[in-house]
Amino acid sequence: MSKKIAVVAANGRAAQKIISEAVERGLDVTAFGRHENNTQAASYVQKDVFDLTKTDLQEFDAVVDAVGAWQLTDLYVISKAAAYLADLLKGTATRLLVVGGAGSLFVNPEHTSTLELQPDFPADYKPVSAAHGAALAILRASSDTKWTYVSPAADFQADGQKTGKYLLGGEEFMLNDRQQSVISYADYAVAMVDEIENGNHVQQRISVVEA
């Protein structure tokens, strides 16, 4: 029996790739979005994330939080959505998988320094990185929610090709054999759906780069 998953903030590009990958594999996908349906999901509910209820999500095996923002005035929604969804799913068997950021990945074994603290980290990306980091901190404090935070590579390419191959890591920033930290949205979607189908990284952060 295929798993039932919900993708929240489904109109975004990363969400659309995740939905397409899940549909392609035969998962039962329901998409929730603020705008008209622009996804491949057969079931679509036009609803804002903050209008969702426990009842809306109770039938799903997994919920994907794909809420994102770039404008400074909107960045607060990233952590607010993670907190809201974690609270809705608290004490249930439903998994919460969050589309995260790379800036909070640790760059040393002691886990005292992160990618976003490095001198060459682009200043323009620091606010959104901090917003994603705040969401991760909220999840770490959510002991009764079966969350998984999925960090992409530093170079997260919306239009990159799908190779179907990736390296799975954890809390630390990593490079592939070509000394790159890169992944396409399409390959990130492969990793996300793999985790939904077969993974068990509950209450953990995982990270992915193109193999």
C-alpha positions as CSV (number, residue, x, y, z in Angstrom):
1,M,0.0,0.0,0.0
2,S,1.5,3.3,-1.1
3,K,2.2,6.0,1.6
4,K,-0.1,9.0,1.8
5,I,1.9,12.2,1.9
6,A,1.0,15.9,2.1
7,V,3.1,18.6,0.7
8,V,2.6,22.0,2.3
9,A,3.4,25.3,0.4
10,A,3.1,23.2,-2.8
11,N,3.3,26.0,-5.3
12,G,7.1,26.5,-4.8
13,R,9.6,25.0,-7.2
14,A,11.2,22.7,-4.7
15,A,7.8,21.5,-3.6
16,Q,6.8,20.8,-7.2
17,K,9.8,18.6,-7.7
18,I,9.1,16.7,-4.6
19,I,5.5,16.2,-5.7
20,S,6.5,15.1,-9.1
21,E,9.0,12.6,-7.7
22,A,6.4,11.2,-5.3
23,V,3.7,10.9,-7.9
24,E,6.1,9.2,-10.3
25,R,6.7,6.6,-7.6
26,G,3.1,6.0,-7.1
27,L,2.7,7.7,-3.7
28,D,-0.7,9.1,-2.8
29,V,0.0,12.8,-2.8
30,T,-2.1,15.7,-1.5
31,A,-0.8,19.2,-2.1
32,F,-1.7,22.2,0.0
33,G,-1.0,25.6,-1.5
34,R,-2.1,29.2,-1.4
35,H,-2.6,29.6,-5.1
36,E,-4.1,27.7,-8.0
37,N,-2.9,24.2,-8.5
38,N,0.4,24.2,-10.5
39,T,1.5,20.8,-9.4
40,Q,1.1,17.2,-10.6
41,A,-0.8,16.2,-7.5
42,A,-4.2,14.6,-8.2
43,S,-5.5,16.0,-4.9
44,Y,-5.1,19.7,-4.3
45,V,-6.4,21.8,-1.4
46,Q,-6.1,25.6,-1.7
47,K,-5.3,26.5,1.8
48,D,-2.6,28.6,3.7
49,V,-0.3,26.7,5.9
50,F,-1.5,28.6,9.0
51,D,-5.1,27.6,8.3
52,L,-4.3,23.9,8.4
53,T,-5.8,21.9,11.2
54,K,-5.0,18.6,12.9
55,T,-7.9,17.1,11.1
56,D,-6.5,18.2,7.7
57,L,-3.3,16.2,8.4
58,Q,-4.4,13.3,10.4
59,E,-4.7,10.8,7.5
60,F,-1.1,11.2,6.2
61,D,2.0,9.1,6.8
62,A,4.2,12.1,6.2
63,V,3.9,15.8,5.8
64,V,6.5,17.8,3.8
65,D,7.0,21.4,4.9
66,A,8.2,23.2,1.8
67,V,7.6,26.7,3.1
68,G,10.2,29.2,1.9
69,A,10.7,32.9,1.6
70,W,13.3,35.4,0.3
71,Q,12.0,38.8,1.2
72,L,13.3,40.1,4.5
73,T,9.8,40.9,5.7
74,D,8.6,37.4,5.0
75,L,11.5,35.3,6.4
76,Y,9.7,34.8,9.7
77,V,7.3,32.4,8.1
78,I,9.9,29.7,7.7
79,S,10.3,29.1,11.4
80,K,6.7,30.0,12.2
81,A,5.5,27.3,9.7
82,A,7.9,24.7,11.2
83,A,6.7,25.4,14.7
84,Y,3.0,25.4,13.6
85,L,3.2,22.1,11.7
86,A,5.3,20.5,14.5
87,D,2.6,21.4,17.0
88,L,-0.2,20.0,14.7
89,L,1.6,16.7,14.4
90,K,2.8,16.5,18.0
91,G,2.1,13.1,19.6
92,T,1.1,11.5,16.3
93,A,2.7,8.8,14.1
94,T,2.8,11.2,11.1
95,R,6.3,12.3,10.1
96,L,7.2,15.9,9.4
97,L,10.0,16.4,6.8
98,V,11.2,19.9,6.4
99,V,12.9,21.5,3.4
100,G,15.8,23.1,5.1
101,G,18.9,25.2,4.5
102,A,22.6,24.5,4.2
103,G,24.0,27.5,6.3
104,S,23.5,25.7,9.6
105,L,25.6,22.7,8.7
106,F,28.7,22.4,10.9
107,V,32.1,22.8,9.4
108,N,34.1,21.3,12.2
109,P,34.0,18.0,14.1
110,E,33.3,19.9,17.4
111,H,30.1,21.4,15.9
112,T,31.1,24.8,17.2
113,S,31.1,26.6,13.8
114,T,28.7,26.6,10.9
115,L,28.8,27.3,7.2
116,E,27.0,30.6,7.5
117,L,29.7,31.9,9.9
118,Q,32.5,31.5,7.4
119,P,34.0,34.6,5.9
120,D,33.1,33.6,2.3
121,F,29.5,32.9,3.0
122,P,27.5,35.4,0.8
123,A,26.1,38.2,2.9
124,D,22.9,38.3,0.8
125,Y,22.1,34.7,1.9
126,K,22.7,35.2,5.6
127,P,19.1,36.3,6.6
128,V,17.4,33.4,4.8
129,S,20.0,31.0,6.3
130,A,19.3,32.3,9.7
131,A,15.6,31.8,9.2
132,H,16.1,28.2,8.2
133,G,18.4,27.8,11.2
134,A,15.7,29.1,13.5
135,A,13.3,26.5,12.1
136,L,15.9,23.7,12.9
137,A,16.3,25.0,16.4
138,I,12.5,24.8,16.9
139,L,12.4,21.3,15.6
140,R,15.2,20.2,17.9
141,A,13.1,21.3,20.8
142,S,10.0,19.4,19.5
143,S,10.6,16.1,21.3
144,D,7.0,14.8,20.6
145,T,7.1,15.3,16.8
146,K,8.6,12.8,14.4
147,W,10.6,15.4,12.4
148,T,13.4,15.2,9.9
149,Y,15.2,18.2,8.6
150,V,16.7,17.8,5.1
151,S,19.6,20.3,4.3
152,P,20.5,20.7,0.7
153,A,24.0,21.4,-0.6
154,A,25.3,25.0,-0.5
155,D,24.6,25.3,-4.3
156,F,20.9,24.4,-4.5
157,Q,20.1,24.5,-8.2
158,A,16.4,25.0,-9.2
159,D,17.1,24.1,-12.8
160,G,19.7,21.5,-12.3
161,Q,19.4,18.1,-14.0
162,K,18.1,15.0,-12.3
163,T,20.8,12.4,-12.0
164,G,19.1,10.2,-9.4
165,K,22.3,9.9,-7.4
166,Y,23.3,11.7,-4.2
167,L,25.4,11.4,-1.1
168,L,23.7,11.3,2.2
169,G,25.2,13.0,5.2
170,G,24.3,14.3,8.6
171,E,25.1,17.5,10.6
172,E,28.3,18.3,8.8
173,F,29.0,20.2,5.6
174,M,30.4,17.9,3.0
175,L,31.7,17.9,-0.6
176,N,31.5,15.3,-3.3
177,D,34.4,13.7,-5.0
178,R,34.6,16.7,-7.3
179,Q,35.0,19.0,-4.3
180,Q,31.6,20.4,-4.9
181,S,28.6,21.1,-2.6
182,V,25.8,21.1,-5.2
183,I,22.5,19.5,-5.8
184,S,19.6,20.1,-8.1
185,Y,16.0,20.5,-6.8
186,A,15.2,17.3,-8.8
187,D,17.9,15.2,-7.0
188,Y,17.0,16.8,-3.7
189,A,13.4,15.6,-4.3
190,V,14.8,12.0,-4.9
191,A,16.5,12.1,-1.5
192,M,13.4,13.5,0.2
193,V,11.1,10.8,-1.2
194,D,13.7,8.2,-0.4
195,E,13.6,9.3,3.2
196,I,9.8,9.2,3.2
197,E,9.7,5.7,1.7
198,N,12.6,4.0,3.3
199,G,14.4,6.4,5.7
200,N,14.1,6.5,9.5
201,H,16.1,9.6,10.4
202,V,13.5,10.6,13.0
203,Q,14.4,13.7,15.1
204,Q,17.5,14.1,13.0
205,R,19.0,16.5,10.4
206,I,20.3,14.9,7.3
207,S,22.0,16.5,4.3
208,V,22.5,15.7,0.7
209,V,24.9,16.5,-2.2
210,E,25.0,15.4,-5.7
211,A,27.1,12.2,-6.1
